[in-house]
Amino acid sequence: MKKIFFIFMVTALIAGCAKKKDSSKIIISYGTIEVLPENIAANIRIIKKFEKIHPNVRVTLKNYNKIDQLLTHLAAGNAPDIIWMHPFWMPKYVESGVALDLSPYLEASFVNTFYKVCVDAYTYNNKIYGLPIQANFPVLYYNKDLLEKTSLPCPNLETDINTLVNFTKKITIYDKKNPNNSIIGFYNFTPLHAFNIGGFKLFSKDGDKLYIQNSKFRELLKLAYDINQTYKLTSSALSMDQNVNAIGGGDSENFLMGKTAFIIDSPYIVRTLKKARFTWGLTLLPKDTKGKRQSTQVETICNFVNANSKQKEAAVKFLKFYTSSKGLIEQAKVPNGIPPLTELLKNDLIPKYYGKKETDLFNLALVNGTYLPPFKDLIQFWQTIYNPFLKQTICNTKTSFNDILSEFNKSVRTQFPEMEIK
């Protein structure tokens, strides 16, 4: 009986210690809208790596199907400790105090591991509120085999955009009866690409003003309109439907089919294009209409720490680990944005996925890149003004460019009078 009682007491004591050990763990949560299986797997690998180094911390992963769900939780005050965020929404959470000022937690040596343009995108009043996890920027891709079949010599790709577009118009064959037989010279040239090529500063440095009332920008917008009206294409990126285009696919899909001579797309499609049955190449965007090379506009995604978190120290530790080479090396395995760490683009792993020549080009784009400064009304501008204008410019085949531009100016006159395009 005494032996049984002793065994019972020892078992209870061990169970009690185990329970105490579990309850002593710090629990933090990471919220993201990256719900594709490969993204979830990458985040799980990062979490497991972190927990192995920090056994007293447990990280729970919260996957939101839509950004609206995450934003709703932020508004309600019950968001995760570490949060995935797009730069469009970031200024709002900096101003409202939801995003934690990370500056006191970051050593200069750590900050310097990132490309400067990627950190600057989340720096407000000399304080860092977010750390980048991926970077994207426009790249010009071209089908070498298709270009060799044309009877016209291809211009130097370093030439100005007008020369390049005029060439693509000449080699375009559009078959109305059977669009699949079409050869498109230049696909997916949108007002946003015009903006990138023009190298325009959309916002003032302090984010208080919009600057696009520029005759050169208007010229490039008209060029974008003419291209899309000529080819009668609908943008899959806007409709989120990969099967609505004239030649049966989305942006990179059209190119992959060997039907398009040039496209402008993100760096990560390099991994898709490795499946192509033709020879292709890539370069930075062509020069503007005056022959001037502009810096590449870089768009980043970041993670930030919830200022209302009860476990700020642990949350910052996880954030720093996630955005270190040990964490982002897992994200690099997913066909997504480019890792914003200089060492990852220079070591052997990233070139393994993208190729040495391509990686060198990406490095050049990030070193000389620019970003969108914070603008408090950016979401309002993008959702209520720019996106409708973009759809009109790309999809509307009946309205003239001047009428579209007039409608655009009318819609912004009361909200953003400094933005009217002259």
N, C-alpha and C positions, 0 to 999 in steps of 0.2 A: 504493500500500500504506500509506504514511504517512497519507494522507488518510482511508483506511478506519479505520486504528487510532485516529486523532484523533476521528473521529465516534463510534467505539465507546466511547472513554474519556469523551467529553462526555455521551453517552447514559447510561452507567453512573453518572456523577457526578450527573446530574439525577435518575435513578431513586433513587439513594441518598439524595439530599436529600429527595425526596418521601416516601420511606419513613420517614426520620427525622422529617419534619414530621408524618406521620400518627401515629407512635408517641409523639410528644410530647403528643398530645391527652389530656386527662383524660376518662375514661369513667365515668359514673355511671348508675345505673339507677333507674327509678321503677316501683313495683309498685302495681297497683290491681285491684279486682274489677269495675270499670265496663266491661263487655264489649259493651254495645250499640254498634252501628256509629256512631251519632251521638256517643256518649261517647268512643269510640276516636278518632274524627276530631277532636274538640275537644282531646283530649290531644296529638295529633300537631301540631295548629296551635300549641298552647302551646309544645311542644318546639322547633318550627322557629323561632318568635319568639325564644326564649331563645338558641338556638344562633347565630342571626344576630347577637345582641348579644355573645355570648361564643363566638367561633369556636374557642377553644382547648378547649372542653368539648363532649363528645358525650353525649347522653342516650338511653339505650335504654329502651323501654317494655315492661314485663312485665305482661300481662293474665292474671289468675287467674280461672278460671271460677267458683270458689266461695271464700268467706272461709276455709274450712277449709284450702284449699291454701296460702293466704298465711300462715295461722297456723302451719301445719306448717313452712314455711320459716323463720319467725321462731323457732320452737322449736329448729330444727336449726342456727341461727346463720348461715344463708346467704341471708338476706332481702335485698331491694334496699336501695339507699342512702336513698331517700325512699319512704315507705310511706303508702298510703291507709288510714284507720282509722275505725271507728265508736266512739263514746264508750263503748259497753259493754265493749270490750276494752282501752281505753286505760289504765285504772288498773293493770292487770297489767303492762304494759310500762314504765310509769313506775317501779313498785316494783322490777321486776327489773333496771332499768338499761338496758333496750334502747332506750328513747326518750331522745334527746339533750335536755338542758336548753338551750332556745333563747334564754333571757334575755340572755346576753352578746352575742348577735348581733343583737338587735332594738332599734332606736331607738324611743323613746317616740312619736315622730311617726308611725312606721310602725304600731305597735300601735293607735294611736288612729284609724286608718282603718277598723278593724273595729267592728261593733256590740259593745259591751262584753259582753253576755250570751254571745256566740259565742266570745270569747277566754277568758272566765271558765270555760267548760266544760272547758278544757284547761290550767287553771292549778292547780298543786298546790304548797302551801307557798310561795306567792308566786313560783313559777317556771313559765314557760310551756313546755310540752312539745309542743304541736301548734298549727297554724294552720288556722282553719276555711276550707273551700272551698265549703260550701253550708249553708243553714239551712232547716229545715222546722218547721211548727207547724200546729195544727188551725184550720180556718176553717169557718164556717157558711155554706153555700150554700142558696139558695132559688129555687124556680120561681115567678116572678111571675104568669105566665099561669095556672098551675094554681091558685094561691091565689085569683085573681080569679073562678074558676069555682065556688068553694065557696060554700055558702049562709051560712057563718059568717064573721064579720069576723076577720081575722088579728090576733093580739095584737102589740103592739109587740115587735120582735125584741130590744129591750134588756131585755125582761122576764126573770123568773127562768125557769130551765129547766123547772120543774114546769108552769108555765102554758103554755109552748110545747109541751111533750110532750102535755099533756092535749088541746090543740087538735089536734095531729097525729093522735091516736088517734081523735078524732071525725070527721076527714075521710078516714080510711083505709077503703078498700073492698078486702077481700081475697077473691078469687075462687078457691076451692079447685079447681074443675074446670078452670078456664083461668087460671092465674096471670098470663099475659101481659095480662089485662084488669084486673089489680089496680092500685089507686092506693095507694101507700104514703105515709103522712104523714111519717114520720121513719125514715130508713134508716141502718143502721150506727152505732147508738149503743152503744158497747162500754164495759166497765169502765174502759178507758184514757181514753175521752172523759169519763166520769164523773169520773175523777181530774183531768183538765184543767179541767173546768168548776168542780169543787170548789176548785181552786187549792191543792191539798194539797202539802205538802213531803214527798215520798216518803222522802228521806234527810236525816239531819242534815248540817250544813255540813261536818263533817270526814269524812262518809261512813261513819261507824262504826255508825250506827243507822238503822233503818227506822221511819217513823212513818205508819201508816195505820189504827191502831186508833182509829177516829173514827166517832161515830154518824152524822155528816153524810155521810161517805163511804159508810157502809153504806146510807144512804137512797138515795144516787145509784146505788149498785150494784144495789139492788133495782129502781130505775127502769129501768136498762139491761136487767136480766133480763126485766122485764115487757114491754118493747118488743119484744125479740127473741123471746120466747115467744109473744106475740100474733101476730106476723107470720110465725112459723115460718121464719125466714130462716137461711141458712148463710153464714158470712163467707167471701168469696172471698179476702180478705187472709190468712186463716189456712190455707185449703186450697190456696192458690196456683192455683186453678182458676177461671177467669172465667165458667164456665157451670154452676155448681152452685146458683145462687140461684133463689128462687121465681119471679122475673120475668125470669130469663134473662140476667143480666149481672153485672158487678162493681160496685164502689161508684160510681165516676163514670159507668160505662156505664149503670147504672140511671137515674141522674139525667139523662144525656144523652138517654135514650129518652123523657123527659118523663113518667115514671111516678111520680116521687118528688117530694114537696113540699120536703123538707129533707134535706140530707146534711151530714156533717162530714168534711172531707177536707183534703188538702194544698193550699198556694197554687198549685203549678205546674199543677193541672188547669184553671186559668183558660184556659190556651192550648188545651186540648181543648174547653172549653165554648164557645169562639168559633165552633165548628161547630154549636152547638145551634140548633134552629129555634124556640125559644121565648125569651122574655125572662127573664133570671135576674139575681140579685144576690148579694152576699156581705157578710158582716159578721164581727166577732169573735165568739167563743163567747158564748152567753147567760150571764146572771148565775147564780149558784148558787141553791140552794133558799131562801136567806135574802135574795135580791135584791142580793147583793154582787158587784161586778165584780172578777174575779180576773185576775192577770197571766197572759199566755199562756205555756205551757210550750214552749220552743224546743229542738229537737233538731238537732244539727249533725253534719257529717262533716268530718274534718280530714286533713291530711297531716302526717307527722312525719319527722324525720331519724333514721336508725338510728345509735345511739351507737357501733356497731361498724364503721361505715363508715370506709374508708381515705381517703376524699375528703370529709371533713366540710365544708370550706370551700366546695367546689363544690356540694355537696348543699344547703347552707343557701342559697347564691345562687339555686339553682333553686327551692327552696321559697318564698323571698321573691318571686321573679318570678311563680311560679305563683299565689300568693295576692294579688298586686297587681292593680290594675285592668286592666293589660295582659294578664294571664293569665286572670283570672276573667271577663273580657268574653267570652272564647271559651266558657266553661262556661255563661254566661248564655244563649247561643244554643240550648242544649239544654233541652228541657222536663224540668227536674229541680228540685233545690232552689233556693231563692232565694240569690243572691250575698250574702255577709255583709258587704260593704263599703258604708258609708253613701253614698259618692259615686255608686256604681252604681245605687242606688235613687232617687237624686235627679236624675241627669242624664236626657237624652232617650232613651237606648237601652233601659233596662229598661222604662219606661212604654210604649215601642214594642211590646214583647212582651206586656205584661200589662195596660196601660191605666193612666192617671194616677190614677184613683180607687182602683183595686186596689193600685197601688204605694204610695200614701199609707197605705192600711190596713196593708200589710205593714210599712212603716216604723214605724207606731205599735206593732204587735205586737212588733217586735224591740227597740224602744227600751224598752218596759216588760216585756220577757219575762223568764222565769226558766228555769233549766236543771237537769238532774239532776246533783248533785254526784257526785264519784267515790265509788264503793262497791266495795270489793275483791271482794265476792261477787256482784256484779250479774248476771254471766252465769249463775251457778248459780241465783240467784233467778228470773231470767227464763225459763230453759230448763226447769227442773225443777218450778217452782212456779207462776209467773204464767201462762205460756202454757197449761198444762193447765186452770187455773182459768178463763182467758179462753174456751177452747173449751167448757168445761162451761156457762158462763154464756150463751154465744151459741147453741151448737148443741144442747145437751141439752134435749129437749122433754118428758122424762118425770120428771126429778129436780126436786124442789122447790128453791127458792132457799135455804131454811134448811139443807137437806141438802148442797147444793153448798158453802155457806159453812162448814158444819161440817167437811166434807172438806178444804177449803182450810186451815182453822185447824189441823186435825190434821196435815196435811203440813208445815206450817211450824213447828209447836210445838217440834220438836227442833232445827231449824236456825236459825230466826229467831224466838225466843220474843217479842221485843219488837214483832213485826209482827202478832200475832193481832188479828183484828177483833172487837171487843166488841159 
